[in-house]
Amino acid sequence: MKFFNKVKGNCGEIIAKNYLKSQKFKIIEQNYKNFCGEVDFVVKDEQTLVFVEVKARESLLFGRPCEAVDKQKQRKIKKVALSYLKSKHLEDMQVRFDVVEILGDEINYIKNAF
């Protein structure tokens, strides 16, 4: 089951990557990891650095995909982002946290998700 979830997650990230490119975001990092955790994408939207989390599901059986980005996950992504900014000397950059929600064939981009 874990392998199946990983494959589904990878498919969601491919869909999200194509979507981000179609929206003219510049992809800086994909699956960025540091000692704090991981974030799916780091992209540039004009002068803003955006940390993007991708959540994909086939149905609403377990709720909307974006609901999986709970407060604990948000805190972890924020820690990853802070560490990233410090390591790249980008502390003065404008930052935003977005979510790409994929539900079946539907893509919902949530800007300023948290």
C-alpha positions in Angstrom: 0.0 0.0 0.0 2.9 2.4 0.8 4.3 1.9 -2.7 0.9 2.6 -4.3 0.6 5.8 -2.3 4.1 6.9 -3.4 3.2 6.2 -7.1 0.0 8.2 -6.7 1.9 11.0 -5.0 4.5 11.1 -7.8 1.7 11.3 -10.4 0.2 14.2 -8.4 3.5 16.0 -8.4 3.8 15.6 -12.2 0.4 17.0 -12.7 1.2 19.9 -10.3 4.5 20.6 -12.0 2.8 20.9 -15.4 0.2 23.1 -13.9 2.8 25.4 -12.2 4.7 25.7 -15.5 1.4 26.5 -17.4 0.9 29.4 -14.9 4.3 30.8 -15.6 5.8 29.9 -12.2 9.6 29.4 -12.3 10.4 26.1 -10.6 13.4 26.5 -8.3 13.3 23.2 -6.4 11.3 20.0 -6.5 11.1 17.7 -3.5 13.4 20.0 -1.5 14.6 18.3 1.7 16.5 19.6 4.7 16.9 18.6 8.3 13.4 20.1 9.1 11.5 18.1 6.5 10.4 18.4 2.8 8.4 20.7 0.6 7.1 19.6 -2.8 8.0 22.7 -4.8 9.8 26.0 -4.3 8.8 28.3 -7.1 9.1 32.0 -8.0 6.0 34.0 -8.8 7.4 37.3 -10.0 9.1 38.7 -6.8 7.6 36.2 -4.4 9.2 32.9 -3.4 6.4 30.3 -3.0 6.5 27.1 -1.1 4.0 24.7 -2.7 2.6 21.5 -1.1 0.8 19.0 -3.4 -2.0 16.8 -2.2 -3.8 14.4 -4.5 -6.8 12.0 -3.9 -9.0 10.1 -6.2 -12.2 10.7 -4.2 -13.7 12.6 -1.2 -13.8 9.4 0.9 -11.2 10.8 3.3 -12.0 14.5 2.7 -10.6 17.1 0.4 -6.9 16.7 -0.4 -6.1 20.2 1.0 -7.4 19.1 4.4 -4.3 16.9 4.8 -2.3 20.1 5.1 -3.2 20.5 8.7 -1.6 22.8 11.3 1.1 20.3 12.1 2.0 19.9 8.4 1.9 23.7 8.0 4.3 24.2 10.9 6.7 21.7 9.3 6.6 23.4 5.9 7.2 26.8 7.5 10.3 25.4 9.3 11.6 23.9 6.0 11.0 27.3 4.4 12.7 29.3 7.1 15.7 27.0 6.9 15.7 27.2 3.1 15.6 31.0 3.2 18.5 31.2 5.7 20.7 28.7 3.8 20.2 30.7 0.5 20.5 34.1 2.2 17.0 35.1 1.1 15.6 36.2 4.4 14.4 39.5 2.8 12.3 37.7 0.1 8.5 37.9 0.0 7.2 34.4 0.8 3.9 32.7 0.3 2.6 29.2 1.0 0.3 27.6 -1.6 -1.3 24.2 -2.0 -2.1 22.3 -5.2 -5.1 20.2 -4.6 -5.8 17.4 -7.1 -9.0 15.5 -6.8 -9.4 13.0 -9.6 -9.1 15.2 -12.8 -9.7 18.5 -11.0 -6.9 20.8 -10.1 -7.5 23.5 -7.4 -4.7 26.0 -6.8 -5.0 27.5 -3.3 -2.9 30.7 -3.2 -2.0 31.9 0.3 -3.3 28.6 1.7 -1.7 29.3 5.1 
